[in-house]
Amino acid sequence: MVCAAVLAGGSGLRMGGDLPKQFLCIGGRPVIIRSIDAFISSGLVDRIVVAVSADYIDYTKSLIAKFLPKCEIDVICGGKNRNETLYNVLKMLKESGIGADDVILTHDAVRPFIDSRIIADNIEAVRRYGACNTVVPAVDTLVNSTDGRFINSIPVRSEFYHGQTPQSFNIATLLELYGNMTEEQFECFTDACSVFVSAGKKVFLVEGDRNNIKLTYPEDMEKAENIIKNKENG
């Protein structure tokens, strides 16, 4: 089984407005619907689970019913942070039964331009290596500062990448690692790749795409609209 977990529990406060950013529309469709539909359209995923905050479960179901009426998609309650949200998905999958070779692709709902090539590469990488992260090479000089005022160091740019999603894993291994995490680790680890790396496990790098942007600030919505226009005209 290949499962896609679309994580949409964030409040989207940096975007402003009344709705969290994953529910805003670009090109006439909600961002979250575009992200879900990317996995459906790939034809590579057997099951899709969407995790949202409790206040938006019914709203998310209504959007799916409107825009993706023929699709069976699980909508569950997320947690107070990314790790708890993903763990909720994993526990639900465990209850329904998982196999030793089952794969999960974890994806930000606010990255609506994921494509089938990236999805296929993630699945292949997990089956070969057990875990992978989608990345693009860093193009700007990176600066390290511990106080936010003065530079401590400037690392070698060619050794650094910008992380995107999906981040993908063998489900059984990820479940085991999450089951052994402390409450402090749930709070301090920013994503599931951090959990793998801290456990001494290798995480393969999958080539991402510059268009696979994360919608965070208001100006990102304009970028998204331009990406859609370019795709339609291309």
Buried (B, 14 or more C-beta within 10 A) or exposed (E): BBBBBBBBBBEBEEBEEEBBBBBBEBBEBBBBBBBBBBBBEBEBBEBBBBBBBEEBBEBBBEBBEEBBEEEEBBBBBBBEBBBBBBBBBBEBBEEEEBEEEBBBBBBBBBBBBBBEEBBBBBBBBBBEBBBBBBBBEBEEEEEEEEEEEEEEEEEEEEEBBBBBBBBBBBBBBBBEBBEEBEEEBBEEBEBBBBBBBEEEBEBBBBEBBEBBBBBBEEEBBEBBEEBBEEEEEE
